Amino acid sequence: MVYPMLELTVKQRQYLKGLAHDLQPVVMIGNNGVTENVLKEIDNSLTAHELIKIRVLGDDRLAREAIIEDLCAAANASFVQHIGKLIVLYRASEKARIVLPKI
């Protein structure tokens, strides 16, 4: 089942940032950028964990911001946070492990 991309409230985003603090990046995007294999790995990781960190190699901030938009659209995920070279994404799954706070 595919869930629509969720628009997170400030409270929900803060909650997810707290949960993501101790996470290690599960996917690295290298010089080749966003490839099919990267998208498959992100999809699998989101299905398994709901909340993931992604490390983007490279120093171009504008390129990272473009990657965020591409990843959210391709993986149907919600953007949580972007700090330096780390991106945090969230996507609810059928077996919801994370219960988001209400508005």
Short mmCIF file of the C-alpha atoms (twelve columns), coordinates in Angstrom:
data_MODEL
# 
_entry.id   MODEL 
# 
loop_
_atom_site.group_PDB 
_atom_site.id 
_atom_site.type_symbol 
_atom_site.label_atom_id 
_atom_site.label_alt_id 
_atom_site.label_comp_id 
_atom_site.label_asym_id 
_atom_site.label_seq_id 
_atom_site.Cartn_x 
_atom_site.Cartn_y 
_atom_site.Cartn_z 
_atom_site.pdbx_PDB_model_num 
ATOM 1   C CA . MET A 1   0.000  0.000  0.000  1 
ATOM 2   C CA . VAL A 2   1.354  3.439  -0.904 1 
ATOM 3   C CA . TYR A 3   0.727  6.227  1.569  1 
ATOM 4   C CA . PRO A 4   0.539  9.816  0.316  1 
ATOM 5   C CA . MET A 5   3.406  12.095 1.273  1 
ATOM 6   C CA . LEU A 6   2.595  13.565 4.658  1 
ATOM 7   C CA . GLU A 7   2.932  17.287 5.335  1 
ATOM 8   C CA . LEU A 8   4.519  17.396 8.785  1 
ATOM 9   C CA . THR A 9   3.627  19.983 11.415 1 
ATOM 10  C CA . VAL A 10  6.353  21.765 13.375 1 
ATOM 11  C CA . LYS A 11  5.616  19.619 16.434 1 
ATOM 12  C CA . GLN A 12  5.819  16.388 14.416 1 
ATOM 13  C CA . ARG A 13  9.050  17.512 12.737 1 
ATOM 14  C CA . GLN A 14  10.615 18.320 16.138 1 
ATOM 15  C CA . TYR A 15  9.571  14.910 17.455 1 
ATOM 16  C CA . LEU A 16  11.127 13.130 14.455 1 
ATOM 17  C CA . LYS A 17  14.338 15.180 14.775 1 
ATOM 18  C CA . GLY A 18  14.651 13.918 18.340 1 
ATOM 19  C CA . LEU A 19  14.201 10.323 17.218 1 
ATOM 20  C CA . ALA A 20  16.694 10.756 14.376 1 
ATOM 21  C CA . HIS A 21  19.405 12.233 16.591 1 
ATOM 22  C CA . ASP A 22  20.983 8.858  17.431 1 
ATOM 23  C CA . LEU A 23  20.492 7.302  13.991 1 
ATOM 24  C CA . GLN A 24  23.412 6.526  11.713 1 
ATOM 25  C CA . PRO A 25  23.147 7.205  7.956  1 
ATOM 26  C CA . VAL A 26  21.863 4.118  6.126  1 
ATOM 27  C CA . VAL A 27  22.382 5.410  2.578  1 
ATOM 28  C CA . MET A 28  25.208 7.437  1.054  1 
ATOM 29  C CA . ILE A 29  24.802 9.422  -2.143 1 
ATOM 30  C CA . GLY A 30  28.151 9.748  -3.876 1 
ATOM 31  C CA . ASN A 31  29.497 11.409 -6.982 1 
ATOM 32  C CA . ASN A 32  27.017 9.574  -9.238 1 
ATOM 33  C CA . GLY A 33  24.105 11.342 -7.545 1 
ATOM 34  C CA . VAL A 34  20.657 9.807  -7.189 1 
ATOM 35  C CA . THR A 35  20.709 6.544  -9.144 1 
ATOM 36  C CA . GLU A 36  18.124 3.762  -9.408 1 
ATOM 37  C CA . ASN A 37  20.061 1.695  -6.869 1 
ATOM 38  C CA . VAL A 38  20.130 4.598  -4.410 1 
ATOM 39  C CA . LEU A 39  16.364 5.062  -4.799 1 
ATOM 40  C CA . LYS A 40  15.747 1.338  -4.252 1 
ATOM 41  C CA . GLU A 41  17.895 1.350  -1.115 1 
ATOM 42  C CA . ILE A 42  16.116 4.434  0.239  1 
ATOM 43  C CA . ASP A 43  12.729 2.851  -0.470 1 
ATOM 44  C CA . ASN A 44  13.741 -0.384 1.274  1 
ATOM 45  C CA . SER A 45  15.162 1.502  4.260  1 
ATOM 46  C CA . LEU A 46  12.046 3.667  4.632  1 
ATOM 47  C CA . THR A 47  9.840  0.590  4.460  1 
ATOM 48  C CA . ALA A 48  11.887 -1.118 7.158  1 
ATOM 49  C CA . HIS A 49  12.579 1.823  9.488  1 
ATOM 50  C CA . GLU A 50  10.204 4.701  8.562  1 
ATOM 51  C CA . LEU A 51  12.820 7.282  9.638  1 
ATOM 52  C CA . ILE A 52  16.259 7.323  8.007  1 
ATOM 53  C CA . LYS A 53  19.362 9.460  7.657  1 
ATOM 54  C CA . ILE A 54  21.082 9.890  4.312  1 
ATOM 55  C CA . ARG A 55  24.604 11.254 3.822  1 
ATOM 56  C CA . VAL A 56  25.243 13.266 0.665  1 
ATOM 57  C CA . LEU A 57  28.856 13.607 -0.398 1 
ATOM 58  C CA . GLY A 58  29.854 16.863 -2.034 1 
ATOM 59  C CA . ASP A 59  30.074 20.457 -0.914 1 
ATOM 60  C CA . ASP A 60  27.386 22.081 -3.069 1 
ATOM 61  C CA . ARG A 61  24.487 23.079 -0.810 1 
ATOM 62  C CA . LEU A 62  22.184 23.925 -3.732 1 
ATOM 63  C CA . ALA A 63  22.778 20.471 -5.208 1 
ATOM 64  C CA . ARG A 64  21.881 18.877 -1.858 1 
ATOM 65  C CA . GLU A 65  18.659 20.892 -1.698 1 
ATOM 66  C CA . ALA A 66  17.759 19.701 -5.204 1 
ATOM 67  C CA . ILE A 67  18.524 16.119 -4.137 1 
ATOM 68  C CA . ILE A 68  16.143 16.508 -1.184 1 
ATOM 69  C CA . GLU A 69  13.275 17.465 -3.489 1 
ATOM 70  C CA . ASP A 70  14.064 14.575 -5.848 1 
ATOM 71  C CA . LEU A 71  14.267 12.048 -3.010 1 
ATOM 72  C CA . CYS A 72  11.029 13.157 -1.370 1 
ATOM 73  C CA . ALA A 73  9.156  12.960 -4.664 1 
ATOM 74  C CA . ALA A 74  10.678 9.645  -5.775 1 
ATOM 75  C CA . ALA A 75  10.345 7.896  -2.400 1 
ATOM 76  C CA . ASN A 76  7.034  9.541  -1.459 1 
ATOM 77  C CA . ALA A 77  8.700  10.607 1.793  1 
ATOM 78  C CA . SER A 78  8.407  13.638 4.039  1 
ATOM 79  C CA . PHE A 79  11.387 15.890 4.619  1 
ATOM 80  C CA . VAL A 80  12.350 16.199 8.285  1 
ATOM 81  C CA . GLN A 81  15.757 17.845 8.484  1 
ATOM 82  C CA . HIS A 82  18.860 18.912 6.551  1 
ATOM 83  C CA . ILE A 83  22.014 19.562 8.556  1 
ATOM 84  C CA . GLY A 84  25.250 19.860 6.652  1 
ATOM 85  C CA . LYS A 85  25.572 16.747 4.536  1 
ATOM 86  C CA . LEU A 86  22.877 14.782 6.394  1 
ATOM 87  C CA . ILE A 87  19.255 14.508 5.299  1 
ATOM 88  C CA . VAL A 88  16.509 12.971 7.422  1 
ATOM 89  C CA . LEU A 89  13.407 11.540 5.716  1 
ATOM 90  C CA . TYR A 90  10.227 9.975  7.115  1 
ATOM 91  C CA . ARG A 91  7.585  7.779  5.517  1 
ATOM 92  C CA . ALA A 92  4.879  5.924  7.418  1 
ATOM 93  C CA . SER A 93  4.549  2.201  6.752  1 
ATOM 94  C CA . GLU A 94  1.758  -0.326 7.177  1 
ATOM 95  C CA . LYS A 95  3.259  -1.507 10.463 1 
ATOM 96  C CA . ALA A 96  3.641  1.938  11.977 1 
ATOM 97  C CA . ARG A 97  6.540  1.934  14.444 1 
ATOM 98  C CA . ILE A 98  6.505  5.681  14.988 1 
ATOM 99  C CA . VAL A 99  3.419  7.365  16.365 1 
ATOM 100 C CA . LEU A 100 3.479  11.031 15.440 1 
ATOM 101 C CA . PRO A 101 2.131  13.562 17.941 1 
ATOM 102 C CA . LYS A 102 -1.168 15.155 17.035 1 
ATOM 103 C CA . ILE A 103 -1.276 18.747 15.860 1 
# 
